[in-house]
Amino acid sequence: MPVVDGWFSGEGGEFRLLGTCCRGCGAVYFPREDAFCRAPGCAGAELEEVPLSRRGRVWSFTDGRYRPPAPYPSDPERAWQPYTLIAVELAAERMVVLGQGAPGVTVADLAVGMEVEVVPGVLAEEGGRTLTTWHWRPVPGEAS
């Protein structure tokens, strides 16, 4: 179950983040914008769904060493595991998208400017449901 509907898709066996593009001016949005174009000077309201770049370059990164507060899913019965947060500048769109590193990716594995790719991930399991999201992982062959 996607943590947020319409933000990503795995259709056709290719996992992609989904954004929207204004037909009037070409501005691309993620998270998606479905009501109107937010670009200054554009009155466009025709927005179409577009798949975003699967790869990008690390813009910044850090590690999360604290349990997030509610409403974020965090099982107090489980031992806390730190996670890596990665800000990625998408290749074609030139926008920065934040996401968690794939399991096992630590800050020691990353460097600003290295190439990463978006992959499916699990945010949490609660009430018998698996909440899915996206993760970033280094492209094979990239070294920090």
N, CA, C and O atoms as CSV, one atom per row, in Angstrom:
chain,resi,resn,atom,element,x,y,z
A,1,MET,N,N,0.851,-1.180,0.000
A,1,MET,CA,C,0.000,0.000,0.000
A,1,MET,C,C,0.897,1.245,0.000
A,1,MET,O,O,1.665,1.448,0.941
A,2,PRO,N,N,0.808,2.084,-1.051
A,2,PRO,CA,C,1.632,3.299,-1.093
A,2,PRO,C,C,1.320,4.217,0.083
A,2,PRO,O,O,0.160,4.401,0.451
A,3,VAL,N,N,2.367,4.788,0.666
A,3,VAL,CA,C,2.166,5.701,1.783
A,3,VAL,C,C,1.404,6.947,1.315
A,3,VAL,O,O,0.645,7.535,2.085
A,4,VAL,N,N,1.609,7.353,0.043
A,4,VAL,CA,C,0.846,8.447,-0.569
A,4,VAL,C,C,0.496,8.014,-1.988
A,4,VAL,O,O,1.387,7.775,-2.803
A,5,ASP,N,N,-0.799,7.912,-2.287
A,5,ASP,CA,C,-1.240,7.515,-3.629
A,5,ASP,C,C,-0.810,8.531,-4.677
A,5,ASP,O,O,-0.863,9.740,-4.452
A,6,GLY,N,N,-0.387,8.020,-5.820
A,6,GLY,CA,C,-0.086,8.879,-6.956
A,6,GLY,C,C,1.293,9.493,-6.978
A,6,GLY,O,O,1.588,10.268,-7.888
A,7,TRP,N,N,2.168,9.185,-6.010
A,7,TRP,CA,C,3.509,9.777,-5.981
A,7,TRP,C,C,4.545,8.892,-6.651
A,7,TRP,O,O,5.623,9.370,-7.004
A,8,PHE,N,N,4.239,7.601,-6.836
A,8,PHE,CA,C,5.164,6.698,-7.502
A,8,PHE,C,C,4.404,5.526,-8.079
A,8,PHE,O,O,3.261,5.254,-7.713
A,9,SER,N,N,5.078,4.826,-9.004
A,9,SER,CA,C,4.447,3.704,-9.675
A,9,SER,C,C,5.508,2.664,-10.010
A,9,SER,O,O,6.663,2.993,-10.280
A,10,GLY,N,N,5.092,1.412,-9.987
A,10,GLY,CA,C,5.972,0.331,-10.393
A,10,GLY,C,C,5.435,-0.373,-11.621
A,10,GLY,O,O,5.844,-1.494,-11.923
A,11,GLU,N,N,4.525,0.268,-12.331
A,11,GLU,CA,C,3.896,-0.350,-13.499
A,11,GLU,C,C,4.931,-0.656,-14.569
A,11,GLU,O,O,5.880,0.102,-14.771
A,12,GLY,N,N,4.736,-1.772,-15.247
A,12,GLY,CA,C,5.638,-2.167,-16.313
A,12,GLY,C,C,6.993,-2.626,-15.813
A,12,GLY,O,O,7.943,-2.738,-16.587
A,13,GLY,N,N,7.083,-2.895,-14.506
A,13,GLY,CA,C,8.336,-3.371,-13.948
A,13,GLY,C,C,9.389,-2.299,-13.752
A,13,GLY,O,O,10.517,-2.612,-13.373
A,14,GLU,N,N,9.052,-1.044,-13.999
A,14,GLU,CA,C,10.009,0.049,-13.830
A,14,GLU,C,C,9.489,1.013,-12.766
A,14,GLU,O,O,8.482,1.688,-12.981
A,15,PHE,N,N,10.162,1.081,-11.630
A,15,PHE,CA,C,9.751,1.949,-10.542
A,15,PHE,C,C,10.103,3.391,-10.879
A,15,PHE,O,O,11.240,3.687,-11.245
A,16,ARG,N,N,9.123,4.293,-10.754
A,16,ARG,CA,C,9.318,5.715,-11.062
A,16,ARG,C,C,8.565,6.577,-10.079
A,16,ARG,O,O,7.473,6.227,-9.631
A,17,LEU,N,N,9.165,7.724,-9.741
A,17,LEU,CA,C,8.418,8.773,-9.060
A,17,LEU,C,C,7.531,9.426,-10.112
A,17,LEU,O,O,7.900,9.504,-11.283
A,18,LEU,N,N,6.353,9.895,-9.687
A,18,LEU,CA,C,5.416,10.545,-10.599
A,18,LEU,C,C,5.231,12.000,-10.200
A,18,LEU,O,O,4.975,12.308,-9.036
A,19,GLY,N,N,5.358,12.870,-11.153
A,19,GLY,CA,C,5.108,14.284,-10.928
A,19,GLY,C,C,4.018,14.736,-11.867
A,19,GLY,O,O,3.353,13.926,-12.513
A,20,THR,N,N,3.846,16.033,-11.935
A,20,THR,CA,C,2.926,16.603,-12.908
A,20,THR,C,C,3.647,17.715,-13.661
A,20,THR,O,O,4.575,18.339,-13.145
A,21,CYS,N,N,3.201,17.946,-14.888
A,21,CYS,CA,C,3.796,18.964,-15.742
A,21,CYS,C,C,2.684,19.880,-16.258
A,21,CYS,O,O,1.641,19.412,-16.716
A,22,CYS,N,N,2.921,21.178,-16.178
A,22,CYS,CA,C,1.969,22.156,-16.703
A,22,CYS,C,C,2.075,22.162,-18.220
A,22,CYS,O,O,3.163,22.331,-18.771
A,23,ARG,N,N,0.948,21.977,-18.894
A,23,ARG,CA,C,0.942,21.985,-20.361
A,23,ARG,C,C,1.222,23.379,-20.917
A,23,ARG,O,O,1.676,23.523,-22.052
A,24,GLY,N,N,0.948,24.400,-20.111
A,24,GLY,CA,C,1.151,25.772,-20.575
A,24,GLY,C,C,2.606,26.215,-20.576
A,24,GLY,O,O,3.083,26.769,-21.566
A,25,CYS,N,N,3.313,25.978,-19.480
A,25,CYS,CA,C,4.677,26.507,-19.371
A,25,CYS,C,C,5.741,25.426,-19.211
A,25,CYS,O,O,6.933,25.721,-19.299
A,26,GLY,N,N,5.333,24.179,-18.978
A,26,GLY,CA,C,6.300,23.097,-18.855
A,26,GLY,C,C,6.875,22.901,-17.470
A,26,GLY,O,O,7.748,22.053,-17.289
A,27,ALA,N,N,6.407,23.671,-16.465
A,27,ALA,CA,C,6.905,23.496,-15.098
A,27,ALA,C,C,6.549,22.099,-14.595
A,27,ALA,O,O,5.429,21.626,-14.789
A,28,VAL,N,N,7.509,21.447,-13.950
A,28,VAL,CA,C,7.314,20.097,-13.433
A,28,VAL,C,C,7.293,20.157,-11.912
A,28,VAL,O,O,8.074,20.882,-11.296
A,29,TYR,N,N,6.377,19.375,-11.310
A,29,TYR,CA,C,6.204,19.394,-9.858
A,29,TYR,C,C,6.329,18.008,-9.240
A,29,TYR,O,O,5.823,17.021,-9.773
A,30,PHE,N,N,7.005,17.962,-8.119
A,30,PHE,CA,C,6.988,16.804,-7.226
A,30,PHE,C,C,7.172,17.344,-5.820
A,30,PHE,O,O,8.121,18.089,-5.575
A,31,PRO,N,N,6.287,16.992,-4.881
A,31,PRO,CA,C,5.113,16.176,-5.111
A,31,PRO,C,C,4.205,16.807,-6.157
A,31,PRO,O,O,4.269,18.003,-6.443
A,32,ARG,N,N,3.375,15.967,-6.704
A,32,ARG,CA,C,2.500,16.362,-7.793
A,32,ARG,C,C,1.611,17.544,-7.410
A,32,ARG,O,O,1.294,17.756,-6.239
A,33,GLU,N,N,1.226,18.292,-8.412
A,33,GLU,CA,C,0.284,19.405,-8.275
A,33,GLU,C,C,-0.858,19.103,-9.222
A,33,GLU,O,O,-0.634,18.928,-10.420
A,34,ASP,N,N,-2.067,19.038,-8.716
A,34,ASP,CA,C,-3.195,18.674,-9.570
A,34,ASP,C,C,-4.223,19.788,-9.752
A,34,ASP,O,O,-5.190,19.614,-10.494
A,35,ALA,N,N,-4.031,20.929,-9.088
A,35,ALA,CA,C,-5.042,21.985,-9.158
A,35,ALA,C,C,-4.683,23.084,-10.162
A,35,ALA,O,O,-5.501,23.438,-11.011
A,36,PHE,N,N,-3.471,23.620,-10.068
A,36,PHE,CA,C,-3.077,24.738,-10.932
A,36,PHE,C,C,-1.559,24.844,-10.953
A,36,PHE,O,O,-0.880,24.316,-10.073
A,37,CYS,N,N,-1.035,25.523,-11.953
A,37,CYS,CA,C,0.406,25.734,-12.064
A,37,CYS,C,C,0.831,26.783,-11.039
A,37,CYS,O,O,0.201,27.834,-10.921
A,38,ARG,N,N,1.887,26.497,-10.311
A,38,ARG,CA,C,2.389,27.424,-9.289
A,38,ARG,C,C,3.483,28.337,-9.820
A,38,ARG,O,O,4.006,29.168,-9.079
A,39,ALA,N,N,3.838,28.193,-11.101
A,39,ALA,CA,C,4.900,29.026,-11.666
A,39,ALA,C,C,4.430,30.476,-11.758
A,39,ALA,O,O,3.328,30.743,-12.237
A,40,PRO,N,N,5.266,31.417,-11.299
A,40,PRO,CA,C,4.892,32.830,-11.399
A,40,PRO,C,C,4.609,33.211,-12.852
A,40,PRO,O,O,5.373,32.866,-13.753
A,41,GLY,N,N,3.522,33.915,-13.067
A,41,GLY,CA,C,3.172,34.384,-14.399
A,41,GLY,C,C,2.451,33.377,-15.268
A,41,GLY,O,O,2.080,33.694,-16.398
A,42,CYS,N,N,2.244,32.169,-14.765
A,42,CYS,CA,C,1.526,31.165,-15.554
A,42,CYS,C,C,0.155,30.932,-14.932
A,42,CYS,O,O,0.047,30.643,-13.740
A,43,ALA,N,N,-0.872,31.058,-15.733
A,43,ALA,CA,C,-2.240,30.835,-15.249
A,43,ALA,C,C,-2.741,29.454,-15.649
A,43,ALA,O,O,-3.939,29.181,-15.589
A,44,GLY,N,N,-1.823,28.588,-16.057
A,44,GLY,CA,C,-2.192,27.254,-16.526
A,44,GLY,C,C,-2.878,26.413,-15.471
A,44,GLY,O,O,-2.556,26.480,-14.285
A,45,ALA,N,N,-3.828,25.622,-15.930
A,45,ALA,CA,C,-4.535,24.710,-15.027
A,45,ALA,C,C,-4.589,23.305,-15.604
A,45,ALA,O,O,-5.199,22.411,-15.018
A,46,GLU,N,N,-3.944,23.108,-16.769
A,46,GLU,CA,C,-3.901,21.778,-17.377
A,46,GLU,C,C,-2.583,21.120,-16.985
A,46,GLU,O,O,-1.518,21.461,-17.501
A,47,LEU,N,N,-2.683,20.175,-16.067
A,47,LEU,CA,C,-1.502,19.477,-15.577
A,47,LEU,C,C,-1.624,18.008,-15.917
A,47,LEU,O,O,-2.676,17.400,-15.716
A,48,GLU,N,N,-0.547,17.439,-16.432
A,48,GLU,CA,C,-0.567,16.017,-16.780
A,48,GLU,C,C,0.484,15.276,-15.962
A,48,GLU,O,O,1.537,15.817,-15.627
A,49,GLU,N,N,0.167,14.034,-15.655
A,49,GLU,CA,C,1.092,13.192,-14.905
A,49,GLU,C,C,2.283,12.838,-15.784
A,49,GLU,O,O,2.124,12.498,-16.956
A,50,VAL,N,N,3.490,12.922,-15.200
A,50,VAL,CA,C,4.699,12.565,-15.928
A,50,VAL,C,C,5.603,11.731,-15.023
A,50,VAL,O,O,5.715,12.003,-13.827
A,51,PRO,N,N,6.253,10.707,-15.603
A,51,PRO,CA,C,7.247,9.978,-14.826
A,51,PRO,C,C,8.511,10.832,-14.718
A,51,PRO,O,O,8.907,11.486,-15.683
A,52,LEU,N,N,9.129,10.822,-13.560
A,52,LEU,CA,C,10.336,11.616,-13.338
A,52,LEU,C,C,11.584,10.766,-13.591
A,52,LEU,O,O,11.498,9.543,-13.708
A,53,SER,N,N,12.726,11.416,-13.672
A,53,SER,CA,C,13.995,10.728,-13.882
A,53,SER,C,C,14.191,9.653,-12.820
A,53,SER,O,O,13.869,9.869,-11.652
A,54,ARG,N,N,14.709,8.516,-13.210
A,54,ARG,CA,C,14.998,7.428,-12.272
A,54,ARG,C,C,16.321,7.670,-11.560
A,54,ARG,O,O,16.568,7.100,-10.497
A,55,ARG,N,N,17.173,8.511,-12.138
A,55,ARG,CA,C,18.495,8.758,-11.568
A,55,ARG,C,C,18.730,10.237,-11.332
A,55,ARG,O,O,18.088,11.103,-11.925
A,56,GLY,N,N,19.672,10.488,-10.445
A,56,GLY,CA,C,20.074,11.852,-10.161
A,56,GLY,C,C,21.390,11.829,-9.416
A,56,GLY,O,O,22.016,10.780,-9.264
A,57,ARG,N,N,21.803,13.001,-8.953
A,57,ARG,CA,C,23.069,13.140,-8.231
A,57,ARG,C,C,22.792,13.610,-6.802
A,57,ARG,O,O,21.916,14.440,-6.558
A,58,VAL,N,N,23.565,13.053,-5.868
A,58,VAL,CA,C,23.411,13.433,-4.462
A,58,VAL,C,C,23.721,14.915,-4.323
A,58,VAL,O,O,24.795,15.381,-4.702
A,59,TRP,N,N,22.777,15.631,-3.784
A,59,TRP,CA,C,22.906,17.063,-3.548
A,59,TRP,C,C,23.350,17.299,-2.107
A,59,TRP,O,O,24.150,18.190,-1.823
A,60,SER,N,N,22.803,16.469,-1.195
A,60,SER,CA,C,23.148,16.540,0.226
A,60,SER,C,C,22.671,15.254,0.882
A,60,SER,O,O,21.859,14.527,0.310
A,61,PHE,N,N,23.169,14.970,2.075
A,61,PHE,CA,C,22.724,13.789,2.811
A,61,PHE,C,C,23.039,13.940,4.292
A,61,PHE,O,O,23.894,14.735,4.685
A,62,THR,N,N,22.337,13.167,5.100
A,62,THR,CA,C,22.560,13.148,6.548
A,62,THR,C,C,21.994,11.846,7.087
A,62,THR,O,O,21.392,11.068,6.348
A,63,ASP,N,N,22.188,11.617,8.365
A,63,ASP,CA,C,21.586,10.433,8.970
A,63,ASP,C,C,20.566,10.852,10.019
A,63,ASP,O,O,20.726,11.870,10.692
A,64,GLY,N,N,19.519,10.051,10.145
A,64,GLY,CA,C,18.460,10.266,11.134
A,64,GLY,C,C,18.713,9.335,12.308
A,64,GLY,O,O,18.569,8.119,12.187
A,65,ARG,N,N,19.081,9.894,13.416
A,65,ARG,CA,C,19.435,9.067,14.570
A,65,ARG,C,C,18.407,9.149,15.693
A,65,ARG,O,O,18.689,8.761,16.827
A,66,TYR,N,N,17.228,9.650,15.382
A,66,TYR,CA,C,16.183,9.746,16.404
A,66,TYR,C,C,14.901,9.123,15.883
A,66,TYR,O,O,14.668,9.071,14.675
A,67,ARG,N,N,14.085,8.658,16.791
A,67,ARG,CA,C,12.781,8.109,16.432
A,67,ARG,C,C,11.860,9.279,16.102
A,67,ARG,O,O,11.705,10.190,16.915
A,68,PRO,N,N,11.244,9.266,14.911
A,68,PRO,CA,C,10.382,10.391,14.550
A,68,PRO,C,C,9.122,10.427,15.417
A,68,PRO,O,O,8.617,9.384,15.833
A,69,PRO,N,N,8.621,11.628,15.684
A,69,PRO,CA,C,7.403,11.767,16.489
A,69,PRO,C,C,6.160,11.443,15.659
A,69,PRO,O,O,6.222,11.387,14.431
A,70,ALA,N,N,5.043,11.232,16.334
A,70,ALA,CA,C,3.755,11.034,15.660
A,70,ALA,C,C,3.494,12.261,14.788
A,70,ALA,O,O,3.871,13.362,15.191
A,71,PRO,N,N,2.888,12.136,13.647
A,71,PRO,CA,C,2.117,11.028,13.120
A,71,PRO,C,C,2.935,10.050,12.291
A,71,PRO,O,O,2.352,9.160,11.673
A,72,TYR,N,N,4.264,10.173,12.247
A,72,TYR,CA,C,5.087,9.274,11.448
A,72,TYR,C,C,5.078,7.877,12.052
A,72,TYR,O,O,5.127,7.723,13.273
A,73,PRO,N,N,5.015,6.848,11.187
A,73,PRO,CA,C,4.995,5.471,11.698
A,73,PRO,C,C,6.311,5.129,12.392
A,73,PRO,O,O,7.386,5.276,11.812
A,74,SER,N,N,6.216,4.681,13.615
A,74,SER,CA,C,7.399,4.280,14.374
A,74,SER,C,C,6.936,3.392,15.519
A,74,SER,O,O,6.333,3.873,16.478
A,75,ASP,N,N,7.215,2.110,15.420
A,75,ASP,CA,C,6.769,1.129,16.406
A,75,ASP,C,C,7.628,1.220,17.660
A,75,ASP,O,O,8.799,0.844,17.622
A,76,PRO,N,N,7.078,1.711,18.778
A,76,PRO,CA,C,7.875,1.850,20.005
A,76,PRO,C,C,8.314,0.507,20.585
A,76,PRO,O,O,9.189,0.465,21.450
A,77,GLU,N,N,7.718,-0.584,20.118
A,77,GLU,CA,C,8.096,-1.909,20.596
A,77,GLU,C,C,9.348,-2.439,19.896
A,77,GLU,O,O,9.987,-3.371,20.384
A,78,ARG,N,N,9.690,-1.856,18.774
A,78,ARG,CA,C,10.863,-2.302,18.010
A,78,ARG,C,C,12.074,-1.449,18.354
A,78,ARG,O,O,11.948,-0.271,18.687
A,79,ALA,N,N,13.246,-2.062,18.267
A,79,ALA,CA,C,14.482,-1.308,18.468
A,79,ALA,C,C,14.620,-0.278,17.349
A,79,ALA,O,O,14.329,-0.569,16.189
A,80,TRP,N,N,15.060,0.915,17.702
A,80,TRP,CA,C,15.196,1.985,16.719
A,80,TRP,C,C,16.419,1.741,15.851
A,80,TRP,O,O,17.492,1.409,16.356
A,81,GLN,N,N,16.252,1.907,14.535
A,81,GLN,CA,C,17.344,1.775,13.574
A,81,GLN,C,C,17.558,3.114,12.874
A,81,GLN,O,O,16.634,3.621,12.239
A,82,PRO,N,N,18.751,3.700,12.974
A,82,PRO,CA,C,19.012,4.948,12.242
A,82,PRO,C,C,18.816,4.733,10.736
A,82,PRO,O,O,18.891,3.604,10.250
A,83,TYR,N,N,18.570,5.793,10.026
A,83,TYR,CA,C,18.358,5.733,8.585
A,83,TYR,C,C,19.089,6.893,7.935
A,83,TYR,O,O,19.460,7.856,8.605
A,84,THR,N,N,19.294,6.800,6.637
A,84,THR,CA,C,19.990,7.837,5.892
A,84,THR,C,C,18.966,8.629,5.078
A,84,THR,O,O,18.090,8.047,4.438
A,85,LEU,N,N,19.080,9.948,5.106
A,85,LEU,CA,C,18.249,10.834,4.282
A,85,LEU,C,C,19.122,11.397,3.164
A,85,LEU,O,O,20.237,11.859,3.407
A,86,ILE,N,N,18.606,11.355,1.942
A,86,ILE,CA,C,19.386,11.797,0.790
A,86,ILE,C,C,18.554,12.781,-0.031
A,86,ILE,O,O,17.417,12.491,-0.401
A,87,ALA,N,N,19.134,13.944,-0.308
A,87,ALA,CA,C,18.534,14.920,-1.215
A,87,ALA,C,C,19.193,14.722,-2.572
A,87,ALA,O,O,20.415,14.801,-2.695
A,88,VAL,N,N,18.372,14.463,-3.594
A,88,VAL,CA,C,18.873,14.107,-4.919
A,88,VAL,C,C,18.373,15.107,-5.953
A,88,VAL,O,O,17.178,15.397,-6.026
A,89,GLU,N,N,19.297,15.631,-6.751
A,89,GLU,CA,C,18.909,16.482,-7.872
A,89,GLU,C,C,18.645,15.565,-9.065
A,89,GLU,O,O,19.556,14.910,-9.573
A,90,LEU,N,N,17.381,15.527,-9.505
A,90,LEU,CA,C,16.999,14.657,-10.616
A,90,LEU,C,C,17.687,15.089,-11.906
A,90,LEU,O,O,17.856,16.280,-12.171
A,91,ALA,N,N,18.075,14.109,-12.692
A,91,ALA,CA,C,18.884,14.343,-13.889
A,91,ALA,C,C,18.238,15.306,-14.882
A,91,ALA,O,O,18.852,16.310,-15.242
A,92,ALA,N,N,17.022,15.029,-15.330
A,92,ALA,CA,C,16.393,15.850,-16.365
A,92,ALA,C,C,15.672,17.066,-15.789
A,92,ALA,O,O,15.738,18.156,-16.359
A,93,GLU,N,N,14.989,16.884,-14.669
A,93,GLU,CA,C,14.131,17.951,-14.130
A,93,GLU,C,C,14.903,19.016,-13.363
A,93,GLU,O,O,14.412,20.128,-13.172
A,94,ARG,N,N,16.108,18.676,-12.924
A,94,ARG,CA,C,16.963,19.609,-12.160
A,94,ARG,C,C,16.278,20.111,-10.897
A,94,ARG,O,O,16.511,21.239,-10.461
A,95,MET,N,N,15.425,19.259,-10.306
A,95,MET,CA,C,14.791,19.583,-9.024
A,95,MET,C,C,15.331,18.630,-7.981
A,95,MET,O,O,15.768,17.528,-8.310
A,96,VAL,N,N,15.306,19.045,-6.721
A,96,VAL,CA,C,15.825,18.224,-5.628
A,96,VAL,C,C,14.672,17.510,-4.937
A,96,VAL,O,O,13.686,18.131,-4.540
A,97,VAL,N,N,14.814,16.182,-4.799
A,97,VAL,CA,C,13.807,15.344,-4.155
A,97,VAL,C,C,14.464,14.627,-2.976
A,97,VAL,O,O,15.516,14.006,-3.125
A,98,LEU,N,N,13.845,14.719,-1.821
A,98,LEU,CA,C,14.351,14.097,-0.599
A,98,LEU,C,C,13.768,12.703,-0.443
A,98,LEU,O,O,12.610,12.470,-0.790
A,99,GLY,N,N,14.556,11.783,0.075
A,99,GLY,CA,C,14.057,10.445,0.361
A,99,GLY,C,C,15.047,9.693,1.235
A,99,GLY,O,O,16.180,10.132,1.430
A,100,GLN,N,N,14.609,8.564,1.755
A,100,GLN,CA,C,15.490,7.733,2.566
A,100,GLN,C,C,16.435,6.955,1.673
A,100,GLN,O,O,16.138,6.673,0.512
A,101,GLY,N,N,17.580,6.614,2.240
A,101,GLY,CA,C,18.484,5.699,1.567
A,101,GLY,C,C,17.913,4.294,1.661
A,101,GLY,O,O,17.194,3.974,2.608
A,102,ALA,N,N,18.230,3.459,0.688
A,102,ALA,CA,C,17.797,2.062,0.716
A,102,ALA,C,C,18.410,1.381,1.947
A,102,ALA,O,O,19.450,1.819,2.437
A,103,PRO,N,N,17.778,0.320,2.446
A,103,PRO,CA,C,18.337,-0.381,3.598
A,103,PRO,C,C,19.807,-0.744,3.359
A,103,PRO,O,O,20.178,-1.247,2.298
A,104,GLY,N,N,20.616,-0.478,4.361
A,104,GLY,CA,C,22.041,-0.767,4.276
A,104,GLY,C,C,22.886,0.385,3.778
A,104,GLY,O,O,24.107,0.355,3.935
A,105,VAL,N,N,22.267,1.422,3.172
A,105,VAL,CA,C,23.017,2.588,2.702
A,105,VAL,C,C,23.242,3.524,3.882
A,105,VAL,O,O,22.288,3.966,4.524
A,106,THR,N,N,24.506,3.824,4.165
A,106,THR,CA,C,24.850,4.724,5.269
A,106,THR,C,C,25.524,5.973,4.704
A,106,THR,O,O,25.851,6.027,3.519
A,107,VAL,N,N,25.729,6.971,5.555
A,107,VAL,CA,C,26.407,8.188,5.104
A,107,VAL,C,C,27.822,7.885,4.625
A,107,VAL,O,O,28.362,8.620,3.798
A,108,ALA,N,N,28.431,6.816,5.130
A,108,ALA,CA,C,29.778,6.429,4.685
A,108,ALA,C,C,29.785,5.956,3.235
A,108,ALA,O,O,30.837,5.946,2.596
A,109,ASP,N,N,28.630,5.563,2.709
A,109,ASP,CA,C,28.518,5.076,1.333
A,109,ASP,C,C,28.264,6.193,0.327
A,109,ASP,O,O,28.242,5.943,-0.878
A,110,LEU,N,N,28.073,7.416,0.802
A,110,LEU,CA,C,27.619,8.514,-0.058
A,110,LEU,C,C,28.656,9.615,-0.194
A,110,LEU,O,O,29.528,9.782,0.658
A,111,ALA,N,N,28.542,10.358,-1.282
A,111,ALA,CA,C,29.340,11.554,-1.510
A,111,ALA,C,C,28.500,12.514,-2.341
A,111,ALA,O,O,27.739,12.082,-3.206
A,112,VAL,N,N,28.631,13.806,-2.085
A,112,VAL,CA,C,27.931,14.797,-2.893
A,112,VAL,C,C,28.383,14.623,-4.339
A,112,VAL,O,O,29.578,14.524,-4.617
A,113,GLY,N,N,27.412,14.586,-5.261
A,113,GLY,CA,C,27.685,14.461,-6.683
A,113,GLY,C,C,27.634,13.037,-7.217
A,113,GLY,O,O,27.620,12.841,-8.433
A,114,MET,N,N,27.607,12.026,-6.328
A,114,MET,CA,C,27.559,10.654,-6.836
A,114,MET,C,C,26.180,10.353,-7.402
A,114,MET,O,O,25.181,10.938,-6.984
A,115,GLU,N,N,26.140,9.435,-8.358
A,115,GLU,CA,C,24.883,9.076,-9.000
A,115,GLU,C,C,24.121,8.051,-8.157
A,115,GLU,O,O,24.696,7.080,-7.665
A,116,VAL,N,N,22.816,8.288,-8.001
A,116,VAL,CA,C,21.935,7.370,-7.291
A,116,VAL,C,C,20.700,7.129,-8.141
A,116,VAL,O,O,20.411,7.873,-9.078
A,117,GLU,N,N,19.973,6.065,-7.790
A,117,GLU,CA,C,18.742,5.743,-8.511
A,117,GLU,C,C,17.618,5.509,-7.513
A,117,GLU,O,O,17.854,5.129,-6.367
A,118,VAL,N,N,16.394,5.741,-7.968
A,118,VAL,CA,C,15.217,5.533,-7.137
A,118,VAL,C,C,14.810,4.075,-7.229
A,118,VAL,O,O,14.804,3.483,-8.309
A,119,VAL,N,N,14.467,3.497,-6.064
A,119,VAL,CA,C,14.037,2.098,-5.990
A,119,VAL,C,C,12.849,2.010,-5.039
A,119,VAL,O,O,12.681,2.880,-4.184
A,120,PRO,N,N,12.019,0.970,-5.175
A,120,PRO,CA,C,10.907,0.813,-4.235
A,120,PRO,C,C,11.428,0.504,-2.843
A,120,PRO,O,O,12.484,-0.108,-2.680
A,121,GLY,N,N,10.670,0.938,-1.839
A,121,GLY,CA,C,11.070,0.693,-0.460
A,121,GLY,C,C,9.869,0.538,0.452
A,121,GLY,O,O,8.727,0.772,0.058
A,122,VAL,N,N,10.154,0.140,1.672
A,122,VAL,CA,C,9.130,-0.006,2.699
A,122,VAL,C,C,9.362,1.066,3.754
A,122,VAL,O,O,10.467,1.196,4.280
A,123,LEU,N,N,8.325,1.829,4.062
A,123,LEU,CA,C,8.415,2.835,5.114
A,123,LEU,C,C,8.137,2.210,6.467
A,123,LEU,O,O,8.873,2.437,7.427
A,124,ALA,N,N,7.073,1.420,6.542
A,124,ALA,CA,C,6.696,0.820,7.822
A,124,ALA,C,C,5.696,-0.299,7.590
A,124,ALA,O,O,5.106,-0.422,6.517
A,125,GLU,N,N,5.525,-1.098,8.609
A,125,GLU,CA,C,4.479,-2.116,8.629
A,125,GLU,C,C,3.639,-1.846,9.861
A,125,GLU,O,O,4.149,-1.767,10.978
A,126,GLU,N,N,2.339,-1.707,9.634
A,126,GLU,CA,C,1.443,-1.419,10.753
A,126,GLU,C,C,0.072,-2.005,10.470
A,126,GLU,O,O,-0.439,-1.926,9.353
A,127,GLY,N,N,-0.507,-2.590,11.493
A,127,GLY,CA,C,-1.847,-3.149,11.370
A,127,GLY,C,C,-1.985,-4.154,10.249
A,127,GLY,O,O,-3.035,-4.223,9.611
A,128,GLY,N,N,-0.939,-4.943,9.992
A,128,GLY,CA,C,-1.002,-5.931,8.931
A,128,GLY,C,C,-0.813,-5.366,7.537
A,128,GLY,O,O,-0.948,-6.097,6.555
A,129,ARG,N,N,-0.503,-4.082,7.428
A,129,ARG,CA,C,-0.286,-3.441,6.128
A,129,ARG,C,C,1.182,-3.055,5.980
A,129,ARG,O,O,1.843,-2.685,6.950
A,130,THR,N,N,1.667,-3.146,4.769
A,130,THR,CA,C,3.011,-2.668,4.465
A,130,THR,C,C,2.869,-1.355,3.716
A,130,THR,O,O,2.273,-1.303,2.640
A,131,LEU,N,N,3.431,-0.279,4.301
A,131,LEU,CA,C,3.379,1.045,3.670
A,131,LEU,C,C,4.621,1.208,2.805
A,131,LEU,O,O,5.746,1.194,3.306
A,132,THR,N,N,4.406,1.363,1.494
A,132,THR,CA,C,5.523,1.457,0.564
A,132,THR,C,C,5.848,2.910,0.220
A,132,THR,O,O,4.992,3.791,0.305
A,133,THR,N,N,7.091,3.138,-0.166
A,133,THR,CA,C,7.588,4.462,-0.502
A,133,THR,C,C,8.719,4.304,-1.511
A,133,THR,O,O,8.827,3.256,-2.149
A,134,TRP,N,N,9.560,5.317,-1.668
A,134,TRP,CA,C,10.737,5.224,-2.520
A,134,TRP,C,C,11.979,5.354,-1.655
A,134,TRP,O,O,11.948,5.950,-0.578
A,135,HIS,N,N,13.062,4.792,-2.141
A,135,HIS,CA,C,14.377,4.918,-1.510
A,135,HIS,C,C,15.389,5.288,-2.596
A,135,HIS,O,O,15.146,5.089,-3.786
A,136,TRP,N,N,16.505,5.820,-2.171
A,136,TRP,CA,C,17.617,6.104,-3.077
A,136,TRP,C,C,18.755,5.138,-2.771
A,136,TRP,O,O,19.026,4.836,-1.608
A,137,ARG,N,N,19.420,4.654,-3.822
A,137,ARG,CA,C,20.605,3.811,-3.615
A,137,ARG,C,C,21.650,4.193,-4.648
A,137,ARG,O,O,21.322,4.599,-5.762
A,138,PRO,N,N,22.922,4.057,-4.262
A,138,PRO,CA,C,23.985,4.358,-5.225
A,138,PRO,C,C,23.862,3.453,-6.462
A,138,PRO,O,O,23.499,2.281,-6.364
A,139,VAL,N,N,24.171,4.026,-7.609
A,139,VAL,CA,C,24.175,3.261,-8.856
A,139,VAL,C,C,25.364,2.310,-8.784
A,139,VAL,O,O,26.461,2.722,-8.407
A,140,PRO,N,N,25.161,1.039,-9.140
A,140,PRO,CA,C,26.275,0.103,-9.099
A,140,PRO,C,C,27.481,0.647,-9.857
A,140,PRO,O,O,27.361,1.149,-10.975
A,141,GLY,N,N,28.638,0.535,-9.228
A,141,GLY,CA,C,29.863,1.049,-9.845
A,141,GLY,C,C,30.257,2.420,-9.322
A,141,GLY,O,O,31.404,2.837,-9.489
A,142,GLU,N,N,29.312,3.141,-8.681
A,142,GLU,CA,C,29.624,4.426,-8.072
A,142,GLU,C,C,30.283,4.179,-6.731
A,142,GLU,O,O,29.843,3.297,-5.993
A,143,ALA,N,N,31.287,4.900,-6.401
A,143,ALA,CA,C,31.957,4.762,-5.097
A,143,ALA,C,C,31.996,6.106,-4.418
A,143,ALA,O,O,32.114,7.146,-5.067
A,144,SER,N,N,31.894,6.076,-3.093
A,144,SER,CA,C,31.946,7.335,-2.348
A,144,SER,C,C,33.364,7.843,-2.225
A,144,SER,O,O,33.594,8.894,-1.626
